[in-house]
Amino acid sequence: MSIIVRTNRLLLREVEEQDLAVLSKIYADRECMQFYPSLKSPAETRTWFQELSFDSYREHGFGLWAAVELSSGEVIGDCGITLQETPEGFEPEIGYHLWRDYWGRGFATEAAKACRAHALNSLGFDRVVSITSPQNVLSQKVAEKVHDRMEVYQKRLHGCGRTVDRYLYISQAK
Ligand SMILES: CC(C)(COP(=O)(O)OP(=O)(O)OC[C@H]1O[C@@H](n2cnc3c(N)ncnc32)[C@H](O)[C@@H]1OP(=O)(O)O)[C@@H](O)C(=O)NCCC(=O)NCCS
């Protein structure tokens, strides 16, 4: 088991094969996925973690990690760093997806703050961001607590060509 960081209440560790069942529940849930274009089948969730966890660990040394509640040992979701396209190019982005029973307890903020510190202090990035849609207020509240400032940018959606606003939360190494 490859541990990335430990916080007061959480362990962030590399995702393992046996985590995919519980993580698939999040990506197949209407409430958890309300700001995503569609729900994911178990096969689509596997592809997601293949790219953003397993391949990313090998290629970049970071990716989406499993968030484990220390008191119970349960995997409560994922949080981690992936490369995402922003107006500056591809940048390290902190993302978080928790099973909804664990919302409203500060776990996402705790995990994302640990990822911010890991990105800036251990991985040596000058800048790390989070991206949210204007509708995802819960995600914005997390990002506001984690990052230093926010900018709005326009993103052209693949396929339909429609342009949408995105909120870019930015942390910079001091
Ligand atoms: C985005 C998401 C992770 C946010 O989860 P969340 O539970 O709202 O965020 P946190 O875990 O940081 O919890 C924050 C809340 O817990 C409260 N809280 C309760 N106990 C707390 C404690 N011990 N410490 C800190 N905060 C605590 C905070 O007051 C805060 O509520 P508030 O914002 O109303 O003040 C969650 O909605 C989710 O998984 N959504 C689906 C996936 C998704 O959309 N991801 C983002 C893509 S951009």
The ligand as a Tripos MOL2 file, in Angstrom:
@<TRIPOS>MOLECULE
LIG
   48    50     1     0     0
SMALL
NO_CHARGES

@<TRIPOS>ATOM
      1 C1        -17.5810   18.5640   -3.7550 C.3       1 LIG1
      2 C2        -17.7160   17.7490   -2.4750 C.3       1 LIG1
      3 C3        -16.4720   16.8930   -2.2770 C.3       1 LIG1
      4 C4        -17.8700   18.7220   -1.3140 C.3       1 LIG1
      5 O1        -18.1380   17.9990   -0.1540 O.3       1 LIG1
      6 P1        -18.4810   18.7550    1.2240 P.3       1 LIG1
      7 O2        -18.8720   17.7200    2.1690 O.co2     1 LIG1
      8 O3        -19.4270   19.8790    0.9470 O.co2     1 LIG1
      9 O4        -17.0790   19.4190    1.5910 O.3       1 LIG1
     10 P2        -16.2630   19.1700    2.9230 P.3       1 LIG1
     11 O5        -16.0370   17.7040    3.0960 O.co2     1 LIG1
     12 O6        -15.0500   20.0080    2.8800 O.co2     1 LIG1
     13 O7        -17.2610   19.6550    4.0440 O.3       1 LIG1
     14 C5        -17.4840   21.0300    4.1770 C.3       1 LIG1
     15 C6        -18.6040   21.2730    5.1470 C.3       1 LIG1
     16 O8        -18.4380   20.4560    6.3070 O.3       1 LIG1
     17 C7        -18.6760   21.2840    7.4690 C.3       1 LIG1
     18 N1        -17.9860   20.6360    8.6010 N.ar      1 LIG1
     19 C8        -18.5980   19.8410    9.5060 C.ar      1 LIG1
     20 N2        -17.6950   19.3380   10.3620 N.ar      1 LIG1
     21 C9        -16.4910   19.8250   10.0040 C.ar      1 LIG1
     22 C10       -15.1700   19.6570   10.5070 C.ar      1 LIG1
     23 N3        -14.9120   18.8650   11.5530 N.pl3     1 LIG1
     24 N4        -14.1720   20.2970    9.8710 N.ar      1 LIG1
     25 C11       -14.3970   21.0780    8.8140 C.ar      1 LIG1
     26 N5        -15.6360   21.2770    8.2810 N.ar      1 LIG1
     27 C12       -16.6790   20.6600    8.8820 C.ar      1 LIG1
     28 C13       -18.1880   22.6340    7.0460 C.3       1 LIG1
     29 O9        -18.7580   23.6650    7.8330 O.3       1 LIG1
     30 C14       -18.6310   22.7170    5.5960 C.3       1 LIG1
     31 O10       -19.9560   23.1360    5.4620 O.3       1 LIG1
     32 P3        -20.2830   24.6290    4.9240 P.3       1 LIG1
     33 O11       -19.5430   24.7580    3.6180 O.co2     1 LIG1
     34 O12       -21.7480   24.6160    4.7780 O.co2     1 LIG1
     35 O13       -19.7470   25.5300    5.9730 O.co2     1 LIG1
     36 C15       -18.9460   16.8250   -2.5420 C.3       1 LIG1
     37 O14       -20.0960   17.6020   -2.7300 O.3       1 LIG1
     38 C16       -18.8350   15.8030   -3.6740 C.2       1 LIG1
     39 O15       -18.1840   14.7870   -3.5390 O.2       1 LIG1
     40 N6        -19.5400   16.0780   -4.7840 N.am      1 LIG1
     41 C17       -19.5690   15.1840   -5.9160 C.3       1 LIG1
     42 C18       -18.3040   15.2380   -6.7570 C.3       1 LIG1
     43 C19       -17.9770   16.6470   -7.2160 C.2       1 LIG1
     44 O16       -18.8330   17.3800   -7.6900 O.2       1 LIG1
     45 N7        -16.6910   16.9770   -7.0750 N.am      1 LIG1
     46 C20       -16.1650   18.2580   -7.4510 C.3       1 LIG1
     47 C21       -15.9100   18.3560   -8.8970 C.3       1 LIG1
     48 S1        -15.3780   20.0030   -9.3610 S.3       1 LIG1
@<TRIPOS>BOND
     1     1     2 1
     2     2     3 1
     3     2     4 1
     4     2    36 1
     5     4     5 1
     6     5     6 1
     7     6     7 2
     8     6     8 1
     9     6     9 1
    10     9    10 1
    11    10    11 2
    12    10    12 1
    13    10    13 1
    14    13    14 1
    15    14    15 1
    16    15    16 1
    17    15    30 1
    18    16    17 1
    19    17    18 1
    20    17    28 1
    21    18    19 ar
    22    18    27 ar
    23    19    20 ar
    24    20    21 ar
    25    21    22 ar
    26    21    27 ar
    27    22    23 1
    28    22    24 ar
    29    24    25 ar
    30    25    26 ar
    31    26    27 ar
    32    28    29 1
    33    28    30 1
    34    30    31 1
    35    31    32 1
    36    32    33 2
    37    32    34 1
    38    32    35 1
    39    36    37 1
    40    36    38 1
    41    38    39 2
    42    38    40 1
    43    40    41 1
    44    41    42 1
    45    42    43 1
    46    43    44 2
    47    43    45 1
    48    45    46 1
    49    46    47 1
    50    47    48 1
@<TRIPOS>SUBSTRUCTURE
     1 LIG1         1 GROUP 0 **** ****
